[in-house]
Protein backbone atom coordinates (compact mmCIF):
# COMPACT_ATOMS: atom_id res chain seq x y z
CA UNK A 1 0.00 0.00 0.00
CA UNK A 2 1.32 3.45 -0.89
CA UNK A 3 2.74 5.57 1.92
CA UNK A 4 2.15 8.74 -0.05
CA UNK A 5 -0.53 11.18 1.16
CA UNK A 6 -3.85 10.60 -0.57
CA UNK A 7 -5.17 13.53 -2.63
CA UNK A 8 -8.49 14.14 -4.36
CA UNK A 9 -8.49 16.34 -7.48
CA UNK A 10 -12.15 17.30 -7.54
CA UNK A 11 -12.48 18.57 -11.11
CA UNK A 12 -10.69 17.95 -14.41
CA UNK A 13 -7.45 19.94 -14.68
CA UNK A 14 -4.47 19.91 -17.01
CA UNK A 15 -3.38 16.24 -17.35
CA UNK A 16 0.32 17.01 -16.97
CA UNK A 17 -0.34 18.76 -13.65
CA UNK A 18 -2.23 15.67 -12.43
CA UNK A 19 0.84 13.62 -13.39
CA UNK A 20 3.03 16.08 -11.51
CA UNK A 21 0.87 15.51 -8.43
CA UNK A 22 1.16 11.72 -8.86
CA UNK A 23 4.91 12.04 -8.31
CA UNK A 24 4.17 13.19 -4.75
CA UNK A 25 0.76 11.76 -3.89
CA UNK A 26 -1.62 8.89 -4.33
CA UNK A 27 -4.11 10.77 -6.53
CA UNK A 28 -7.78 10.17 -7.25
CA UNK A 29 -8.76 12.55 -10.05
CA UNK A 30 -11.87 13.32 -12.05
CA UNK A 31 -10.90 13.43 -15.75
CA UNK A 32 -14.55 13.10 -16.81
CA UNK A 33 -15.23 16.34 -14.89
CA UNK A 34 -18.29 14.95 -13.13
CA UNK A 35 -20.03 17.49 -10.89
CA UNK A 36 -20.36 15.66 -7.58
CA UNK A 37 -23.07 16.36 -5.04
CA UNK A 38 -22.01 17.41 -1.55
CA UNK A 39 -22.56 13.83 -0.33
CA UNK A 40 -20.50 12.39 -3.20
CA UNK A 41 -17.69 14.85 -2.51
CA UNK A 42 -17.75 13.98 1.18
CA UNK A 43 -17.62 10.26 0.40
CA UNK A 44 -14.60 10.70 -1.87
CA UNK A 45 -12.83 12.81 0.77
CA UNK A 46 -13.42 10.27 3.54
CA UNK A 47 -10.00 8.65 3.13
CA UNK A 48 -8.09 11.66 1.71
CA UNK A 49 -5.35 13.72 3.32
CA UNK A 50 -5.67 16.64 0.92
CA UNK A 51 -7.84 18.03 -1.84
CA UNK A 52 -7.42 20.14 -4.97
CA UNK A 53 -10.61 22.14 -5.58
CA UNK A 54 -11.61 24.64 -8.23
CA UNK A 55 -13.97 27.00 -6.42
CA UNK A 56 -17.23 25.17 -7.06
CA UNK A 57 -16.85 22.51 -4.36
CA UNK A 58 -18.25 23.58 -1.00
CA UNK A 59 -16.02 22.66 1.94
CA UNK A 60 -18.15 23.05 5.05
CA UNK A 61 -18.65 21.47 8.46
CA UNK A 62 -20.62 18.53 7.08
CA UNK A 63 -17.96 17.66 4.51
CA UNK A 64 -15.19 18.08 7.08
CA UNK A 65 -16.97 15.79 9.55
CA UNK A 66 -17.00 13.06 6.90
CA UNK A 67 -13.29 13.51 6.12
CA UNK A 68 -11.35 12.89 9.35
CA UNK A 69 -7.97 12.60 7.61
CA UNK A 70 -8.27 15.81 5.59
CA UNK A 71 -5.54 18.33 6.38
CA UNK A 72 -5.46 20.77 3.44
CA UNK A 73 -7.71 21.99 0.63
CA UNK A 74 -5.98 23.89 -2.18
CA UNK A 75 -8.34 26.05 -4.23
CA UNK A 76 -7.50 26.78 -7.87
CA UNK A 77 -8.96 30.28 -7.55
CA UNK A 78 -8.15 33.54 -5.83
CA UNK A 79 -11.63 33.60 -4.30
CA UNK A 80 -12.53 31.03 -1.68
CA UNK A 81 -16.15 31.68 -0.83
CA UNK A 82 -16.64 27.92 -1.33
CA UNK A 83 -14.71 27.47 1.92
CA UNK A 84 -16.36 27.72 5.31
CA UNK A 85 -13.12 29.16 6.67
CA UNK A 86 -14.23 29.13 10.30
CA UNK A 87 -15.23 25.48 10.11
CA UNK A 88 -11.97 24.57 8.38
CA UNK A 89 -9.91 26.46 10.94
CA UNK A 90 -11.77 24.82 13.84
CA UNK A 91 -11.22 21.41 12.26
CA UNK A 92 -7.52 22.04 11.77
CA UNK A 93 -7.76 22.04 7.97
CA UNK A 94 -5.54 24.38 5.98
CA UNK A 95 -7.05 26.32 3.07
CA UNK A 96 -5.08 27.93 0.27
CA UNK A 97 -5.89 30.02 -2.80
CA UNK A 98 -4.08 31.33 -5.90
CA UNK A 99 -3.55 35.10 -5.64
CA UNK A 100 -1.25 37.20 -7.84
CA UNK A 101 -0.90 34.76 -10.75
CA UNK A 102 -4.24 35.83 -12.25
CA UNK A 103 -4.19 39.56 -11.41
CA UNK A 104 -3.15 41.02 -14.75
CA UNK A 105 -5.17 38.60 -16.88
CA UNK A 106 -8.30 39.25 -14.85
CA UNK A 107 -7.74 43.01 -14.99
CA UNK A 108 -7.36 42.73 -18.78
CA UNK A 109 -10.69 40.94 -18.98
CA UNK A 110 -12.41 43.38 -16.65
CA UNK A 111 -11.35 46.22 -18.87
CA UNK A 112 -12.37 44.31 -22.00
CA UNK A 113 -15.82 43.70 -20.48
CA UNK A 114 -16.07 47.37 -19.56
CA UNK A 115 -15.30 48.40 -23.12
CA UNK A 116 -17.67 45.86 -24.66
CA UNK A 117 -20.41 47.08 -22.34
CA UNK A 118 -19.87 50.78 -22.91
CA UNK A 119 -19.64 50.38 -26.69
CA UNK A 120 -22.60 47.96 -26.94
CA UNK A 121 -20.57 45.27 -28.70
CA UNK A 122 -22.71 42.24 -27.85
CA UNK A 123 -25.95 44.05 -28.66
CA UNK A 124 -24.62 45.21 -32.02
CA UNK A 125 -23.23 41.77 -32.89
CA UNK A 126 -26.62 40.17 -32.26
CA UNK A 127 -28.18 42.80 -34.53
CA UNK A 128 -25.67 42.09 -37.30
CA UNK A 129 -26.01 38.30 -37.02
CA UNK A 130 -29.80 38.61 -37.24
CA UNK A 131 -29.41 40.28 -40.63
CA UNK A 132 -30.90 43.56 -39.44
CA UNK A 133 -28.04 45.82 -40.55
CA UNK A 134 -29.15 47.42 -43.79
CA UNK A 135 -27.87 51.01 -43.55
CA UNK A 136 -25.77 53.43 -41.52
CA UNK A 137 -27.50 55.76 -39.10
CA UNK A 138 -26.07 58.48 -36.89
CA UNK A 139 -27.18 56.90 -33.61
CA UNK A 140 -26.88 53.21 -34.42
CA UNK A 141 -25.55 51.55 -31.23
CA UNK A 142 -24.06 54.82 -30.05
CA UNK A 143 -22.61 54.04 -26.64
CA UNK A 144 -20.49 55.92 -24.15
CA UNK A 145 -16.84 56.91 -24.15
CA UNK A 146 -14.19 55.22 -22.05
CA UNK A 147 -11.39 57.75 -22.52
CA UNK A 148 -11.65 60.81 -20.31
CA UNK A 149 -14.63 59.43 -18.37
CA UNK A 150 -14.91 58.69 -14.65
CA UNK A 151 -14.16 55.11 -13.62
CA UNK A 152 -15.48 54.02 -10.22
CA UNK A 153 -14.00 50.84 -8.73
CA UNK A 154 -15.52 49.13 -5.71
CA UNK A 155 -12.93 46.76 -4.30
CA UNK A 156 -9.36 48.01 -4.68
CA UNK A 157 -7.29 44.90 -4.20
CA UNK A 158 -4.72 43.67 -6.70
CA UNK A 159 -7.21 43.30 -9.57
CA UNK A 160 -8.96 46.58 -8.83
CA UNK A 161 -5.61 48.33 -8.87
CA UNK A 162 -4.80 46.69 -12.21
CA UNK A 163 -8.04 48.02 -13.70
CA UNK A 164 -7.34 51.46 -12.22
CA UNK A 165 -3.89 51.58 -13.82
CA UNK A 166 -5.30 50.60 -17.20
CA UNK A 167 -7.97 53.26 -16.97
CA UNK A 168 -5.81 56.09 -15.67
CA UNK A 169 -2.63 55.48 -17.65
CA UNK A 170 -4.07 53.94 -20.79
CA UNK A 171 -7.31 55.86 -21.29
CA UNK A 172 -6.89 59.06 -19.31
CA UNK A 173 -9.81 58.16 -17.06
CA UNK A 174 -10.54 59.93 -13.80
CA UNK A 175 -10.36 57.04 -11.30
CA UNK A 176 -12.29 57.01 -8.03
CA UNK A 177 -12.56 54.04 -5.72
CA UNK A 178 -14.22 52.71 -2.61
CA UNK A 179 -12.71 50.00 -0.44
CA UNK A 180 -12.95 48.64 3.09
CA UNK A 181 -9.65 50.35 3.79
CA UNK A 182 -7.96 53.18 1.98
CA UNK A 183 -4.83 52.48 -0.08
CA UNK A 184 -1.49 53.96 0.88
CA UNK A 185 -0.68 57.33 -0.68
CA UNK A 186 1.96 55.62 -2.83
CA UNK A 187 -0.54 53.11 -4.26
CA UNK A 188 -3.13 55.84 -4.82
CA UNK A 189 -0.52 57.82 -6.75
CA UNK A 190 0.48 54.75 -8.79
CA UNK A 191 -3.15 54.13 -9.72
CA UNK A 192 -4.00 57.85 -10.01
CA UNK A 193 -7.01 56.99 -7.88
CA UNK A 194 -9.01 59.05 -5.38
CA UNK A 195 -10.83 57.51 -2.43
CA UNK A 196 -14.53 58.39 -2.11
CA UNK A 197 -17.57 57.09 -0.25
CA UNK A 198 -19.68 54.42 -1.87
CA UNK A 199 -22.69 56.68 -2.54
CA UNK A 200 -20.50 59.40 -4.05
CA UNK A 201 -18.88 56.82 -6.32
CA UNK A 202 -22.23 55.50 -7.52
CA UNK A 203 -23.58 59.00 -8.17
CA UNK A 204 -20.42 60.22 -9.91
CA UNK A 205 -18.96 57.38 -11.97
CA UNK A 206 -19.66 56.92 -15.65
CA UNK A 207 -18.53 53.31 -15.35
CA UNK A 208 -18.70 51.25 -12.14
CA UNK A 209 -16.57 48.10 -11.87
CA UNK A 210 -17.00 45.64 -8.99
CA UNK A 211 -13.91 43.71 -7.90
CA UNK A 212 -14.54 43.01 -4.22
CA UNK A 213 -14.43 39.55 -2.61
CA UNK A 214 -17.69 37.90 -1.66
CA UNK A 215 -18.56 37.78 2.02
CA UNK A 216 -21.97 37.69 3.68
CA UNK A 217 -21.49 41.40 4.45
CA UNK A 218 -20.87 42.09 0.75
CA UNK A 219 -24.06 40.31 -0.39
CA UNK A 220 -26.00 42.62 -2.73
CA UNK A 221 -23.46 45.41 -2.40
CA UNK A 222 -25.28 46.74 -5.46
CA UNK A 223 -29.05 46.33 -5.26
CA UNK A 224 -32.05 48.41 -6.28
CA UNK A 225 -31.15 51.32 -3.99
CA UNK A 226 -27.58 51.50 -5.29
CA UNK A 227 -28.66 51.20 -8.92
CA UNK A 228 -31.05 54.12 -8.34
CA UNK A 229 -28.09 56.30 -7.38
CA UNK A 230 -26.27 55.69 -10.67
CA UNK A 231 -26.51 57.94 -13.70
CA UNK A 232 -28.94 56.74 -16.39
CA UNK A 233 -25.97 56.88 -18.79
CA UNK A 234 -23.72 54.78 -16.53
CA UNK A 235 -22.56 51.20 -16.95
CA UNK A 236 -21.97 48.50 -14.34
CA UNK A 237 -19.44 45.67 -14.65
CA UNK A 238 -19.20 42.74 -12.21
CA UNK A 239 -16.10 40.53 -12.31
CA UNK A 240 -16.16 39.93 -8.55
CA UNK A 241 -18.51 37.13 -7.48
CA UNK A 242 -22.15 36.27 -7.94
CA UNK A 243 -24.22 37.70 -5.11
CA UNK A 244 -22.32 41.00 -5.04
CA UNK A 245 -25.10 42.29 -7.34
CA UNK A 246 -28.82 41.71 -6.94
CA UNK A 247 -29.28 40.23 -10.42
CA UNK A 248 -33.08 40.52 -10.34
CA UNK A 249 -32.91 44.22 -9.46
CA UNK A 250 -30.26 44.74 -12.14
CA UNK A 251 -32.45 43.15 -14.82
CA UNK A 252 -35.26 45.58 -13.92
CA UNK A 253 -32.90 48.57 -14.02
CA UNK A 254 -31.59 47.50 -17.43
CA UNK A 255 -35.04 46.88 -18.87
CA UNK A 256 -36.28 50.25 -17.65
CA UNK A 257 -33.04 51.96 -18.80
CA UNK A 258 -32.34 53.29 -15.33
CA UNK A 259 -28.72 52.56 -16.21
CA UNK A 260 -27.37 52.27 -19.74
CA UNK A 261 -25.82 48.80 -19.71
CA UNK A 262 -24.10 46.12 -17.67
CA UNK A 263 -21.34 43.56 -18.20
CA UNK A 264 -21.42 40.42 -16.06
CA UNK A 265 -18.91 37.60 -15.76
CA UNK A 266 -20.38 36.23 -12.52
CA UNK A 267 -23.93 35.47 -11.40
CA UNK A 268 -25.99 34.56 -8.37
CA UNK A 269 -26.41 30.78 -8.34
CA UNK A 270 -24.13 30.28 -11.33
CA UNK A 271 -23.97 28.44 -13.67
CA UNK A 272 -27.68 29.29 -13.57
CA UNK A 273 -28.35 32.83 -14.79
CA UNK A 274 -31.37 34.86 -13.76
CA UNK A 275 -33.76 34.42 -16.71
CA UNK A 276 -34.60 38.13 -16.88
CA UNK A 277 -30.97 38.92 -17.67
CA UNK A 278 -31.25 36.74 -20.78
CA UNK A 279 -34.08 38.83 -22.19
CA UNK A 280 -32.64 42.35 -21.86
CA UNK A 281 -30.50 43.53 -24.78
CA UNK A 282 -28.24 45.97 -22.93
CA UNK A 283 -26.11 43.47 -21.04
CA UNK A 284 -22.92 41.59 -21.97
CA UNK A 285 -22.84 38.11 -20.42
CA UNK A 286 -19.78 35.86 -20.11
CA UNK A 287 -19.50 32.51 -18.24
CA UNK A 288 -17.01 33.36 -15.44
CA UNK A 289 -13.97 33.47 -17.72
CA UNK A 290 -12.04 36.50 -16.44
CA UNK A 291 -8.94 34.43 -15.67
CA UNK A 292 -9.34 32.15 -18.69
CA UNK A 293 -6.12 32.26 -20.62
CA UNK A 294 -4.06 29.09 -20.93
CA UNK A 295 -0.94 30.57 -19.25
CA UNK A 296 -2.94 31.95 -16.34
CA UNK A 297 -5.07 28.86 -15.75
CA UNK A 298 -1.88 26.75 -15.82
CA UNK A 299 -0.26 29.12 -13.32
CA UNK A 300 -3.31 28.82 -11.05
CA UNK A 301 -3.28 25.02 -11.24
CA UNK A 302 0.46 24.88 -10.60
CA UNK A 303 0.19 27.18 -7.58
CA UNK A 304 -2.57 25.00 -6.11
CA UNK A 305 -0.32 21.98 -6.68
CA UNK A 306 2.65 23.84 -5.17
CA UNK A 307 0.60 24.50 -2.04
CA UNK A 308 -0.15 20.79 -1.65
CA UNK A 309 3.47 19.75 -2.21
CA UNK A 310 4.89 22.39 0.13
CA UNK A 311 2.38 21.58 2.86
CA UNK A 312 3.11 17.84 2.87
CA UNK A 313 6.86 18.46 2.54
CA UNK A 314 6.66 20.31 5.84
CA UNK A 315 7.46 23.72 4.40
CA UNK A 316 3.95 25.03 5.01
CA UNK A 317 1.47 26.44 2.51
CA UNK A 318 2.61 29.15 0.10
CA UNK A 319 -0.63 31.13 -0.03
CA UNK A 320 -2.71 30.29 3.05
CA UNK A 321 -6.16 31.74 3.66
CA UNK A 322 -6.40 30.63 7.31
CA UNK A 323 -4.26 29.61 10.26
CA UNK A 324 -5.72 26.39 11.65
CA UNK A 325 -4.61 25.11 14.99
CA UNK A 326 -2.06 22.35 14.74
CA UNK A 327 -2.70 18.95 16.23
CA UNK A 328 -6.48 19.08 15.81
CA UNK A 329 -6.34 16.11 13.45
BELSULTA-V980303 format. One record per pair of residues at least 12 apart in sequence whose ideal C-beta (glycine too) atoms are under 10 Angstrom apart, sorted by the first residue. I is the first residue (numbers start at 1). GAP is how many residues later the second one is. Records with the same first field share a line. If there is no record, write none. Layout:
I = GAP  GAP
This chain:
1 = 25
2 = 23  24
3 = 23
4 = 18  19  20  21  22  23  45  308
5 = 19  20  21  22  43  44  45  64  66  67  303  304  306  307
6 = 19  20  21  22  39  41  42  43  44  45  63  64
7 = 14  15  17  18  19  20  21  22  41  42  43  44  45  65  67  298  301  305
8 = 17  19  20  21  22  28  33  36  37  38  39  40  41  42  43  44  45  49  59  62  65
9 = 12  13  16  18  19  20  21  22  41  42  43  44  45  65  67  292  295  296  299
10 = 18  19  20  23  24  25  26  31  34  35  41  42  43  44  45  46  47  49  63  65  66
11 = 18  19  20  22  23  24  25  41  42  43  44  45  46  65
12 = 17  18  19  20  21  22  42
13 = 16  17  18  20  39  41  63  284  285  287  288  289  291  292
14 = 280  283  284  287  288  291
15 = 14  16
16 = 282  285  286
17 = 12  35  59  281  284  285  287  288
18 = 12  13  34  283  287
20 = 281  282  285  286  289
21 = 29  31  280  283  284  287  288
23 = 286
24 = 281  284  285  288  289
25 = 23  24  25  27  280  283  284  287
26 = 21  22  23
27 = 21  23  25
28 = 16  17  19  20  23
29 = 23
30 = 14  22  24
33 = 21
35 = 21  22  236
36 = 20  21
38 = 19  20  21  22  24  25  28
39 = 23  24  27
41 = 12  16  17  18  22  25  26
42 = 17  18  20  21  22  23  24  25
43 = 20  23  24
44 = 22  23
45 = 12  14  18  19  21  22  23  24  25  28
46 = 17  20  21  22  23  24
47 = 20  21  22  23
48 = 19  21  22  23  24  25
49 = 18  20  21  22  23  259  262  263  280
50 = 19  20  21  22  23  24  43  44  257  258  259  261  262
51 = 12  16  19  20  21  22  23  24  42  253  257
52 = 20  21  22  23  24  249  252  253  255  256
53 = 20  21  22  23  24  27  29  30  42  43  251
54 = 20  21  22  23  28  246  247  250
55 = 20  21  22  23  24  25  26  27  28  42  43  186  233  245
56 = 19  21  26  214  215  232
57 = 16  18  25  26
58 = 23  24  25  26
59 = 14  16  21  23  24  25  26  28  29  32  34  36
60 = 22  23  24  26  27  28
61 = 23  25  26  27  29  30
62 = 22  25
63 = 21  24  25  28  30
64 = 20  23  24  26  27  28  29  265
65 = 22  26
67 = 24  26  262
68 = 23  261
69 = 260
70 = 18  21  22  23  24  259
71 = 20  21  22  23  240  241  253  257  258
72 = 16  21  22  23  24  235  236  238  239  240  245  248  252
73 = 15  20  21  22  23  24  231  234  235  248
74 = 20  21  22  23  24  227  229  230  231  232  233  234  235  236  237  243  244  245
75 = 20  21  22  23  225  228  229  232  244  246
76 = 20  21  22  26  215  221  224  225  226  227  228  229  231
77 = 20  21  22  25  214  223  227
78 = 19  20  21  22  23  24  25  28  79  80  81  135  213  222  225  241  243
79 = 18  19  20  134  135  161  162  187  242
80 = 15  16  17  18  133  134  241  242
81 = 132  133  134  135  137  160  161  162
82 = 13  132
83 = 12  13  14  238  239
85 = 236  237  239
86 = 236
88 = 233  234  236
89 = 232  233  234  235  236  239
90 = 232  234  235  238
91 = 233  234  237  238
92 = 232  233  234  235  236  237
93 = 229  231  235  236
94 = 213  214  217  222  223  226  227  228  229  230  232
95 = 212  222  224  225  226  227  228  229
96 = 207  208  210  211  212  214  215  221  222  223  224  225  226
97 = 203  206  207  210  220  222  223  224
98 = 193  198  199  201  202  203  204  205  206  208  209  220  221
99 = 58  59  60  201  204  219  220  222
100 = 58  199  203  219
101 = 190  194  195  196  197  198  199  200  201  202  203  218
102 = 56  57  188  189  190  191  194  195  197  198  201
103 = 54  55  56  57  58  59  188  193
104 = 54  55  58  61  62  189  192
105 = 54  57  185  186  187  188  190  191  192  194  195
106 = 52  53  56  57  105  133  159  183  184  185  186  187  190
107 = 51  52  53  54  55  56  57  58  59  60  102  104  132  183
108 = 54  55  58  182  183  185  188
109 = 50  54  130  156  177  180  181  182  183  184  187
110 = 43  49  50  52  53  56  57  99  100  101  127  128  129  130  153  155  180
111 = 35  40  51  52  54  55  56  59  60  98  126  128
112 = 54  125  151  172  174  178
113 = 96  122  124  125  126  149  150  151  152  171  172  173  176  177
114 = 32  37  49  52  53  57  59  93  94  95  121  122  123  125  149  170
115 = 28  31  56  92  120  122  148  169
116 = 27  119  121  145  147  168  170
117 = 26  27  29  90  92  118  119  120  143  144  145  146  147  165  166  167
118 = 25  26  27  28  31  88  89  115  116  117  119  142  143  145  166
119 = 22  23  24  25  26  27  116  142  165
120 = 20  21  22  23  24  115  140  141  161  162  164
121 = 20  22  142  163
122 = 139  141  159  160  161  162  163  164
123 = 18  20  138  157  158  159  160  161
124 = 16  17  19  157
125 = 16  159
126 = 155
127 = 13  14  154
128 = 13
143 = 90  92  117  118  139
144 = 62  63  87  89  90  91  116  117
145 = 26  28  61  62
146 = 20  21  24  25  26  27  60  61  89
147 = 20  23  24  25  26
148 = 23  24  25  26  58
149 = 18  22  23  24  25  56  57  58  84  85  86
150 = 17  23  24  25  26  51  54  55  56  57  58  81  84
151 = 12  13  15  16  17  20  22  23  24  25  26  42  50  54  55  56  57  58  86
152 = 21  22  23  24  25  26  41  44  46  48  49  50  51  52  53  54  55  56  57  58  78  82  84
153 = 14  22  23  24  25  26  38  40  48  52  54  55  56  57  58  59  84
154 = 22  23  24  25  44  47  48  51  54  55  56  57  58  64  67  68  72  84  86  90
155 = 22  23  24  25  54  55  56  57  58  63  66  84  85  89
156 = 19  21  22  23  24  25  26  27  31  32  35  37  39  55  56
157 = 22  23  26  54  55  56  83
158 = 53
159 = 50  52  53  80  81  131  132
160 = 15  17  18  19  23  31  33  49  50  51  52  79  80
161 = 14  16  18  22  26  27  29  30  32  50
162 = 29  49
163 = 12  14  28  30  46  48  74  76
164 = 12  13  19  23  24  26  27  28  29  45  47
165 = 25  26  27  28
166 = 25
167 = 24  25  26  40  42
168 = 22  23  24  25
169 = 21  22  23
172 = 20
173 = 19  20  32  33  34
174 = 18  19  20  30  31  32
175 = 13  16  17  18  19  30
176 = 17  18  19  20  21  24  25  28  29  32
177 = 14  16  17  18  19  24  28  32  34
178 = 17  18  19  20  21  22  23  24  27  30  34  43
179 = 14  16  19  32  33
180 = 32  33  35  37  38
181 = 14
182 = 13
183 = 12
198 = 23  24  28  31
199 = 26  27  30
200 = 29
201 = 25  28  29
202 = 20  23  24  25  26  27  28  29  32  34
203 = 26  27  28  31
204 = 25  26  27  30
205 = 25  26  29  30  31
206 = 24  25  27  28  29  54
207 = 24  26  27  28  29  30  53  54  56
208 = 14  18  19  21  22  23  26  27  28  29  30  51  54
209 = 26  27  28  29  30  31  54
210 = 12  26  27  28  29  30  31  34  35  54  56
211 = 26  27  28  29  30  33  79
212 = 26  28  29  32
213 = 27  28  31
214 = 26  27  28  29  30  52
215 = 26  28  29
216 = 27
218 = 22  23  25  26
219 = 22  24  25  26  27  49
220 = 23  24  25  26  27  28  29  48
221 = 17  19  22  23  24  25
222 = 14  16  18  22  23  24  27  28  31  40
223 = 21  22  23  24  25  26  27  30
224 = 22  24  25  26  28  29  34
225 = 21  24
226 = 19  20  23  24  27
227 = 18  19  22  23  25  26  27  31  32  35
228 = 21  25  30  31
230 = 23  28  29  30
231 = 27  28  29
232 = 21  24  25  26  27  28
233 = 24  26  27  28
234 = 24  25  26  27  28
235 = 24  25  26  27  28  47  48  49
236 = 14  17  18  23  24  25  26  27  28  47
237 = 24  25  26  27  28  47
238 = 12  24  25  26  27  28  29
239 = 24  25  26  27  47  49  50  51  52
240 = 25  26  50
241 = 24  25  26  27  29  47
242 = 22  23  24  25  26  27  28  29  30  31  32  46
243 = 23  24  25  26  27
244 = 22  24
245 = 17  19  21  22  23
246 = 22  28
247 = 15  17  19  20  21  22  23  26  27  28  29  30
248 = 20  26  27  28  29
249 = 25  27
250 = 12  14  18  24  26  27  30  33
251 = 23  24  25  26  27  28  29  32
252 = 24  28
253 = 27  29
254 = 22  23  25  26  27  28  29
255 = 21  22  24  25  26  27  28
256 = 24
257 = 23  25
259 = 23
260 = 22
261 = 19  20  21  22  23
262 = 15  18  20  21  22  23
263 = 20  21  22  23
264 = 13  19  20  21  22  23  24
265 = 19  20  21  22  23  24  25  26  27
266 = 20  21  22  23  24
267 = 18  20  21
270 = 17  18
271 = 16  17
273 = 12  14
303 = 15  16
304 = 14  15
306 = 12  13
307 = 12  13
